[in-house]
Amino acid sequence: MPLAPLFALILLAGDPQPPEVVTTAPPAVAPVAPAKTEAAPMPAPQGGSEDDIPPGAPTDDYGLVGWCYGALGEYLSIYDDIKPDLKAIDKMFGSPVVEAEPYHDDVAQMRLAEKRFAAAMEAAEKASPQPIAQHGADSIEKGRSIWAVVRLKTRRNLVDAWLFWGVPNRCETTSKTLKTKATLLGQAMAVNAPTVDDAPKPAPEPVAPPAPPAPDKPDPAAVSDGPAPVEPPKPG
């Protein structure tokens, strides 16, 4: 939905003002302007310089991407909750974009961004020589928490906050940088890892001792070499 019609939609959806009463008599006292209702603080909208870090977000690349992942994940969760409200707004005021679901294309792009953030964090965790998953979990929780205050307000406040919020530019640029660095580091670690040739060789198998030689068999010719038997004299 374009931004200008969105502002008009929010104004039209505001609380109605009391009708003006026309009278010829001067009022006894000066009219008092009705008090404005307190607006719920909304998460910081998208925009600004590429170098802007959202308030309260971690300053390191891995932690910042975790924060972005958490904030965006909660944003998508809220979308599923307020989808009936968005449909009612489109039905009441109309929308220049015809979609089966309100903001379908925008939400689809957000889901792709969520996957990119997750992939960058996973690459960084695999390439890190030290465990960093806990830092990532804490950063994700910080990102989710930006919606805690507005969730306690009215449903109208929640819808307004969702409509005006967008992923900070720094989230996308940092996610790309983090994944690129992690990929290069992972490749360097793979190159320096021991190869198959460097692995310790297994000990040689024990060789059985040779069998003792078999005893020599007696030579039949040698046995017959003794003196020939003497025959007794024949009678004359």
URPE-V605084 format. One record per pair of residues at least 12 apart in sequence whose ideal C-beta (glycine too) atoms are under 6 Angstrom apart, sorted by the first residue. I is the first residue (numbers start at 0). GAP is how many residues later the second one is. D is the distance in whole Angstrom. If there is no record, write none. Layout:
# URPE-V605084
i = (I	I)
gap = (GAP	GAP)
d = (D	D)
This chain:
# URPE-V605084
i = (0	8	39	39	39	40	41	41	42	42	44	44	44	45	45	45	49	49	51	52	53	57	60	60	61	62	63	64	64	64	64	64	64	65	65	65	66	66	66	67	67	68	68	69	69	69	70	70	71	71	73	73	77	78	81	84	85	86	89	112	115	116	119	119	119	120	122	122	123	123	126	126	126)
gap = (94	84	110	113	117	108	119	122	103	122	119	120	121	120	121	122	119	123	118	117	114	81	113	117	62	76	110	52	55	56	109	110	113	70	73	74	72	75	76	49	103	48	71	70	73	74	72	75	42	95	70	73	84	28	77	74	16	15	12	54	59	58	55	58	59	15	56	59	54	58	55	58	59)
d = (6	5	5	4	4	6	4	6	5	5	5	6	6	3	6	6	5	6	6	6	5	5	5	4	5	4	5	5	5	6	6	5	5	4	3	5	5	5	4	6	4	4	6	4	3	4	4	6	5	6	4	5	5	6	5	5	4	6	6	6	6	5	5	5	4	6	5	4	6	4	4	4	4)
